Amino acid sequence: MPVHRIVSLFLLLALSPLAWCETAIITSPHDTRQYAAFQLPNRLKVLVISDPQTDKAACALDVFAGHNADPEDRPGLAHFLEHMLFLGTGKYPEPDAWRSFITKHAGEQNAYTGFEHTNYFFDVDKDHLRQALDRFGQFFIAPIFAESYVDRERSVVDAEFHAKRKDDAWRRMAITRQVIDGAHPLSRFSVGNLTTLSDREGRDVRQDLIALYRRYYSANLMALVILGKEPVPVLGQWAREVFSAVPDRQAEPPRVTQPLFAPDRLPVRLITRPIENRRRLRLTFPVPPLLAHYKTKPLYYISHLLGHEGEGSLLSLLKARGWAEALSAGATYNHRDGALFAVSLTLTRKGMEKIDTITGLVFQTLALIETRGVRPWLFRELARLSDIDFLFQERIPSIDYVSILANLRHDYPTSDILRGSLVLEDYDEALIRKYLAALTPDNVLITVTDPDAEIGPSWSETPWFRAPYRVENLQPALLGEWRRAPISGQLAIPAPNPFIPEDLALASDAPPQNRSQDKPTRIVDVPGLTLWFHQDTSYRLPRANLYLALRSPIARDTPVHAVLTDLFVALVGDQLTEFTYPASLAGLDYDIYSHLRGISVRIQGYHDKQPRLLARILDTLKRPAFDQERFRIAKEELARKLRNKRKQPPYRQSVREMHDLLLEPRWTPEERLAALEPCAMDKPPGNRQQHVDELTEPHRRTSPCPAPVTLSELRRFVAEFLQRLSLVALSHGNVRESDALAMGELIQERLHRDAQPVDVPRGRVVKLTRGVSYLRQFASGHPDNAIAVYLQGSDRGFRQRAQLALLGQLIESAFFNRLRTEQRLGYLVSAAAYPLLEVPALLFLIQSPHADPATLGTRIERFLADHSKVLAAMTQTEFASHKAALAARILQQEESLDVRSNRYWREIDRGRQGFDSRERKAEAVRAITLAEIKDVYRDRILGGERRRLAVHAQGDRQKGSSPQGHPDREGGRGRHAQAGGIARSSAESSAASGSGKWEIIQAPGVFKRGRDTFAQPKIGTEPRNTTKER
């Protein structure tokens, strides 16, 4: 594999105080950044990355201890410790000092606690890295663990636990822990709550936090990664100046010697019942440790064959029988003490009746791999793809890059830190067979997730998450059947991949142009078809992106058509799977998705095989081969997804409900379900659209239930959909104009030639009435409550968009500190600018395990009232700093071709032919004055003429309670009259909740009917900027 090695000998002199270990790091020749790795005298491992082109600096520190360091009687302590480090240090004691600094300088920050790692990371504008490092370093030098904040943050951790109690992924892990050996730390509860983190007689939790910190937060267990615009010697010097003070406690990482499972525990089967409507089968196998074999990756080789989705694959066979929808395979736990390999299948309703047969087919596929699949040519093919991926990696955001590398620094030799997760170069047949030998019926944990399972006396319940499960011992006869079954003739080893890229040359060797003058141009512009093109080799990668929108006036004009559009997309994707899966393995991905104006196709990856992939996609769209059985399964899957939307976390339900109320054309999950399925099979069929209408006004329901959507109806719809189209495409990246035109001809021939041109307007945003507050309440089906408060602007102008974006930045940190850290209302707390289709707004979001939505609303209003004093006291210097940070964030360098393509595509959708929205918005931000922002806050955020929508997700624990300060459904502080789905009140809410009239929304569909929406700006124009609406 062509590589170059960076051996920066001058660094030995420039950074002589540092203890250098290894200075040779294998990098891609296309990576222009400079790297250096070394060790400080306190044994802290450091990697510095110089990137003169970056406009975001970033840093991460990874501690080689996580949940595995929890004391047995303090589950969740490591996670709690991670929270506490953000809340003040000896040098910077204020609990919001760190978050405020990062927000003020266009940054982000976060952390996570894993099993073996605790990882802290941030980014910041490129000119403030040194100050940020000084603050960040204090986390690991002198945290104060203030007693008052120990108590407060313990409540936040408890709120995080409550938010996860109804999360199926966490519940599945809790159930798996019941069969893991109790002496293994993976068997323990890891989140923590008020019970596990409580103070005890003679020993409070703060003492335990400090003890854990002093035991494992040692420089010799830490890995630091710093990325900045400065040269490597400067970054290295900063690392020495700040992090040499981290004490080396000569700590040993937590050691695990206990096997994951007791010798007689496997095989076993677990039956579980999930919260969401999902049917799954999962086979999990304990296997030997993997990290030492990173150049061979035996489980990656096996998972490639087992998880393949092409012709002859296990998934292809299961889909043909109508038993499964998806399959994945790979390592799910990969640590020094061992690993777990899992095969996960998403099943259909019919598949749930064939669990044993499907399990047998998994073992038949493993037998096929063992007898015919361990081949040098297959390994060479995977190695070639890995080489290409390493050579031509797209950049990821700096904050993610440093976090990943800090974690991997513990796993790979320094020379392989960049390529360790990708490299494949040592074919070892014996090693692959060793791991295959562990994937047997005698060494398996089978987990069946069945939403229809009936819970009975033989069931148990996990501690903490209270997830139900049943343990089933597997019969010897069944195990013998799985061992001896002959391999199905319908299974096959994949053929050589035809999509491996061959032409990896750049379309132009010209140096990158001035970005401000470089933008897409129209190269095809005829009625019904527009093709935009931009050759962009500035990233020096042989990648290109193609977007194609099929805009149709009937895509979402009714709930029935919305459902048919989704089924069309699902079935086209299903039909393409076998053909497109090898392309995805070779770095050529595609996606097809529906939206407010129709459907879109996106192709991303290496450019040379894109025309072949596009032709197949277009042929399938034009002439889909719908099958009755696949249609039935697609309907089942769509209905399942729609029902599951009411089982999402309350904060997500609140935001979705808000979108349902504000966007047109958009239909609620209930409206789409009513269009998809009959409400009662024993009634005669009726008019489906009438049934949907009656769903929004149940008191008017008189019609019989409709017949379900049929395959013939879908076929008629697709024909009509394709008859009238507006086709818009973008070709961007390493592609020549002649190649883009050739792809345009494919689009013209397959779709445009037979379609009638039609204008399809953008989606619309409902305009809330000024001076009126709207309230939508619903039951979330979750123990937690949530609230979303949306404050809408009055026009789409750049000035107002800039004003509310700036207010979002000014409020964000203080809101988080006040309502989460100080008041402990919940774990999920946020305030931010929230534009919808360029209509500016602020969104305040909280999910709480104990406060009802009305209380949350009152606290938000009190914060907003109090924060006006903060704005009143703000200095011009502080304000200028915030403006500069926001402008920098808006104009942030696009780190990858994909990010830039997405921006171009959004601009095309908006009709912004100048592709200058970022520049216009940043210019508007710079022009805002402090006096102006104070006026906007007074009038639009606090004033009686603001436009406000509050969405309350009522938790299970408060069913039937009415929000204080708001009128309820039956009555409130005034008399109500039912009109148009809204209960109108002339009474004003309490002072704490803000003045003005409240209207209760009973039915989203009726609420939107006949309401004004924001006008669509003409192409290339913007509405007049207004600071204050009269």
WOPETA-V121889 format. One record per backbone hydrogen bond with DSSP energy under -1.0 kcal/mol. CO is the residue of the C=O (numbers start at 1). NH is the residue of the N-H. If there is no record, write none. Layout:
[[CO | NH] [CO | NH]]
This chain:
[[4 | 27] [7 | 9] [8 | 11] [9 | 12] [10 | 14] [11 | 15] [13 | 16] [15 | 18] [19 | 39] [25 | 6] [27 | 4] [28 | 31] [34 | 50] [36 | 48] [38 | 46] [39 | 19] [40 | 43] [44 | 40] [45 | 224] [46 | 38] [47 | 226] [48 | 36] [49 | 228] [50 | 34] [51 | 54] [55 | 126] [57 | 124] [58 | 227] [59 | 122] [60 | 225] [61 | 120] [62 | 223] [63 | 65] [63 | 118] [66 | 69] [67 | 70] [71 | 74] [74 | 77] [76 | 80] [77 | 81] [78 | 82] [79 | 83] [80 | 84] [81 | 85] [83 | 86] [84 | 87] [88 | 144] [92 | 89] [94 | 97] [96 | 100] [97 | 101] [98 | 102] [99 | 103] [100 | 104] [101 | 105] [102 | 107] [103 | 106] [105 | 125] [108 | 123] [110 | 121] [112 | 119] [114 | 67] [115 | 68] [117 | 114] [118 | 63] [119 | 112] [120 | 61] [121 | 110] [122 | 59] [124 | 57] [125 | 128] [128 | 132] [129 | 133] [130 | 134] [131 | 135] [132 | 136] [133 | 137] [136 | 139] [137 | 140] [138 | 142] [142 | 90] [146 | 150] [147 | 151] [148 | 152] [149 | 153] [150 | 154] [151 | 155] [152 | 156] [153 | 157] [154 | 158] [155 | 159] [156 | 160] [157 | 161] [158 | 162] [159 | 163] [160 | 164] [164 | 167] [167 | 171] [168 | 172] [169 | 173] [170 | 174] [171 | 175] [172 | 176] [173 | 177] [175 | 178] [176 | 179] [181 | 184] [184 | 187] [185 | 188] [193 | 197] [195 | 198] [200 | 203] [203 | 200] [204 | 208] [205 | 209] [206 | 210] [207 | 211] [208 | 212] [209 | 213] [210 | 214] [211 | 215] [212 | 216] [213 | 217] [216 | 218] [218 | 221] [219 | 222] [221 | 64] [222 | 45] [223 | 62] [224 | 47] [225 | 60] [226 | 49] [227 | 58] [228 | 51] [231 | 235] [232 | 236] [233 | 237] [234 | 238] [235 | 239] [236 | 240] [237 | 241] [238 | 242] [239 | 243] [240 | 244] [243 | 246] [247 | 219] [260 | 181] [262 | 265] [268 | 446] [269 | 472] [270 | 448] [271 | 470] [272 | 450] [276 | 278] [279 | 347] [280 | 449] [281 | 345] [282 | 447] [283 | 343] [284 | 445] [285 | 341] [287 | 339] [290 | 293] [291 | 294] [293 | 296] [293 | 297] [295 | 425] [295 | 426] [297 | 301] [298 | 302] [299 | 303] [300 | 304] [301 | 305] [302 | 306] [303 | 307] [310 | 313] [312 | 492] [313 | 317] [314 | 318] [315 | 319] [316 | 320] [317 | 321] [318 | 323] [319 | 322] [323 | 348] [326 | 346] [328 | 344] [330 | 342] [333 | 340] [335 | 338] [338 | 335] [339 | 287] [340 | 332] [340 | 333] [341 | 285] [342 | 330] [343 | 283] [344 | 328] [345 | 281] [346 | 325] [346 | 326] [348 | 352] [350 | 353] [351 | 354] [354 | 358] [355 | 359] [356 | 360] [357 | 361] [358 | 362] [359 | 363] [360 | 364] [361 | 365] [362 | 366] [363 | 367] [364 | 368] [365 | 369] [366 | 370] [367 | 371] [368 | 372] [369 | 373] [373 | 375] [375 | 379] [376 | 380] [377 | 381] [378 | 382] [379 | 383] [380 | 384] [381 | 385] [382 | 386] [383 | 387] [384 | 388] [385 | 389] [386 | 390] [387 | 391] [388 | 392] [397 | 401] [398 | 402] [399 | 403] [400 | 404] [401 | 405] [402 | 406] [403 | 407] [404 | 408] [405 | 409] [407 | 410] [408 | 411] [408 | 412] [413 | 416] [414 | 417] [415 | 26] [416 | 420] [419 | 422] [419 | 423] [428 | 432] [429 | 433] [430 | 434] [431 | 435] [432 | 436] [433 | 437] [435 | 438] [436 | 439] [438 | 440] [440 | 443] [444 | 268] [445 | 284] [446 | 270] [447 | 282] [448 | 272] [449 | 280] [450 | 453] [456 | 459] [460 | 469] [462 | 466] [463 | 465] [467 | 462] [469 | 460] [470 | 271] [472 | 269] [475 | 479] [476 | 480] [477 | 481] [478 | 482] [479 | 483] [480 | 484] [481 | 485] [488 | 491] [514 | 517] [521 | 533] [524 | 531] [526 | 529] [528 | 727] [529 | 526] [530 | 729] [531 | 523] [531 | 524] [532 | 731] [533 | 521] [534 | 733] [537 | 540] [541 | 543] [542 | 607] [543 | 734] [544 | 605] [545 | 732] [546 | 603] [547 | 730] [548 | 601] [549 | 728] [550 | 599] [551 | 726] [552 | 555] [558 | 562] [559 | 563] [560 | 564] [561 | 565] [562 | 566] [563 | 567] [564 | 568] [565 | 569] [566 | 570] [567 | 571] [568 | 572] [569 | 573] [570 | 574] [571 | 575] [572 | 576] [576 | 580] [577 | 581] [580 | 584] [581 | 585] [582 | 586] [583 | 588] [584 | 587] [587 | 606] [589 | 604] [591 | 602] [593 | 600] [595 | 598] [597 | 552] [598 | 595] [599 | 550] [600 | 593] [601 | 548] [602 | 591] [603 | 546] [604 | 589] [605 | 544] [607 | 610] [609 | 613] [610 | 614] [611 | 615] [612 | 616] [613 | 617] [614 | 618] [615 | 619] [616 | 620] [617 | 621] [618 | 622] [619 | 623] [624 | 626] [627 | 631] [628 | 632] [629 | 633] [630 | 634] [631 | 635] [632 | 636] [633 | 637] [634 | 638] [635 | 639] [636 | 640] [637 | 641] [638 | 642] [639 | 643] [640 | 644] [643 | 646] [644 | 647] [649 | 653] [650 | 654] [651 | 655] [652 | 656] [653 | 657] [654 | 658] [655 | 659] [656 | 660] [657 | 661] [658 | 662] [659 | 663] [662 | 766] [664 | 764] [668 | 672] [669 | 673] [670 | 674] [671 | 675] [672 | 676] [673 | 677] [676 | 709] [680 | 683] [687 | 691] [688 | 692] [689 | 693] [690 | 694] [691 | 695] [697 | 700] [698 | 701] [710 | 714] [711 | 715] [712 | 716] [713 | 717] [714 | 718] [715 | 719] [716 | 720] [717 | 721] [718 | 722] [723 | 756] [726 | 551] [727 | 530] [728 | 549] [729 | 532] [730 | 547] [731 | 534] [732 | 545] [733 | 536] [733 | 735] [736 | 740] [737 | 741] [738 | 742] [739 | 743] [740 | 744] [741 | 745] [742 | 746] [743 | 747] [744 | 748] [745 | 749] [746 | 750] [747 | 751] [747 | 752] [748 | 753] [752 | 755] [756 | 725] [764 | 664] [765 | 1014] [769 | 772] [771 | 997] [772 | 948] [773 | 999] [774 | 950] [775 | 1001] [776 | 952] [778 | 954] [782 | 956] [785 | 848] [786 | 953] [787 | 846] [788 | 951] [789 | 844] [790 | 949] [791 | 842] [797 | 801] [798 | 802] [799 | 803] [800 | 804] [801 | 805] [802 | 806] [803 | 807] [804 | 808] [805 | 809] [806 | 810] [807 | 811] [808 | 812] [811 | 815] [812 | 816] [813 | 817] [814 | 818] [815 | 819] [816 | 820] [816 | 821] [817 | 822] [818 | 823] [819 | 825] [828 | 847] [830 | 845] [832 | 843] [836 | 839] [839 | 836] [840 | 793] [841 | 834] [842 | 791] [843 | 832] [844 | 789] [845 | 830] [846 | 787] [848 | 785] [852 | 856] [853 | 857] [854 | 858] [855 | 859] [856 | 860] [857 | 861] [858 | 862] [859 | 863] [860 | 864] [861 | 865] [862 | 866] [863 | 867] [866 | 869] [867 | 871] [868 | 872] [869 | 873] [875 | 879] [876 | 880] [877 | 881] [878 | 882] [879 | 883] [880 | 884] [881 | 885] [882 | 886] [883 | 887] [884 | 888] [885 | 889] [886 | 890] [887 | 891] [889 | 892] [896 | 900] [897 | 901] [898 | 902] [899 | 903] [900 | 904] [901 | 905] [902 | 906] [903 | 907] [904 | 908] [905 | 909] [906 | 910] [907 | 912] [911 | 913] [912 | 915] [916 | 920] [917 | 921] [918 | 922] [919 | 923] [920 | 924] [921 | 925] [922 | 926] [923 | 927] [925 | 928] [929 | 933] [930 | 934] [931 | 935] [932 | 936] [933 | 937] [934 | 938] [935 | 939] [936 | 940] [937 | 941] [937 | 942] [943 | 946] [946 | 771] [947 | 792] [948 | 774] [949 | 790] [950 | 776] [951 | 788] [952 | 778] [953 | 786] [954 | 780] [955 | 958] [956 | 959] [958 | 961] [963 | 966] [971 | 968] [974 | 972] [977 | 984] [979 | 982] [981 | 1002] [982 | 979] [983 | 1000] [991 | 994] [997 | 773] [998 | 985] [999 | 775] [1000 | 983] [1003 | 1007] [1004 | 1008] [1008 | 1011] [1012 | 767] [1018 | 1021]]
